[in-house]
Amino acid sequence: MDLGEFRDLIATVRGEIGKVVQGQDAIIDLVLISIFAGGHCLVEGPPGTAKTLLARSVSAAMALDYRRIQFTPDLMPSDVLGVNLFNFQTNQFHLTKGPVFTDILLADEINRAPPKTQSALLQAMNERMVTIDGTDYLLGSDFFVLATQNPIEQQGTYPLPEAQLDRFLFKLVVDFPDRDTEIAILSKHAKQALKSDMRNAGIRPLVTSAALAEGRALIDAIHLDETTLTYVVDLVRATRSDPDILYGASTRAADALASAVRVRAAFEGRDYGLPDDIQALLVPALRHRIVLSPSAEIDGRTPDEVLRSIMNRVDAPR
């Protein structure tokens, strides 16, 4: 597979997912970028904005295993990871694997589970491995978490800790579609598509594990010159000295942003990254990795506004 074939494959995958998820083209792109960059996605939006449908549609376009966890206040870490059960016939413990043993994991309403359960995903997301009763189990290089959360309801929810937020490559904010898109959704019987198997909705599984590995090999060869990498570092470092930001982004954030830039370049058939790639990805890559100062919150500033202000202030390479 060369870059041209890879670009065509991604365009086809976008079209397949777009059969079901309408009006969210930018969000679909960022989810696909996250998958090929080896990252994870946190999708935030009010109920009924196709967050779960997006995850199911993406999984249908990938010929990979898919499982879903509905996070609730009584969910235990063992419900996510699995548990060793004693077999009286063999007099040995046997691991009953939890839903984390998959390729694509939908963590639905992740902020409804207590921190102890949320933290069960930390090692899996960072190392693609889990430790159960002192034994390590590999999850595989294709492991990808797409977590959703509802920003409206606060009762019965637990804010995600900063350490876990930093494991997400992107935080994607899904809003209601515009009027024309909403009419188009209703005309295509979105409710019926939501209830049916995604394969019955016409989505073809196009991206196999082998194609994913080939795509990542192409992405690893994408060149980011010194000026581009310096621009990434300067933007991230600017978050640490901005008066509107109490805690800035980490070095992990800079590395994740650089990885995403390579993927975006490959999606467009380029073997090099551009400042435009960085500017397009900066906000979703950093909005969950910064903590605003109390004065900025009092003034009603948002992370997106502060990050765009930094982009306007830091000179881009020419």
PyMOL commands that set and color helices and strands:
alter all, ss='L'
color gray80, all
select helices_A, chain A and resi 3-18+25-37+51-61+77-81+110-112+115-127+162-165+179-187+190-195+209-220+226-238+251-267+275-286+294-298+303-313
alter helices_A, ss='H'
color red, helices_A
select strands_A, chain A and resi 41-44+66-70+82-87+92-97+104-108+129-132+135-138+144-149+170-173+245-247+291-292
alter strands_A, ss='S'
color yellow, strands_A
deselect
rebuild
show_as cartoon
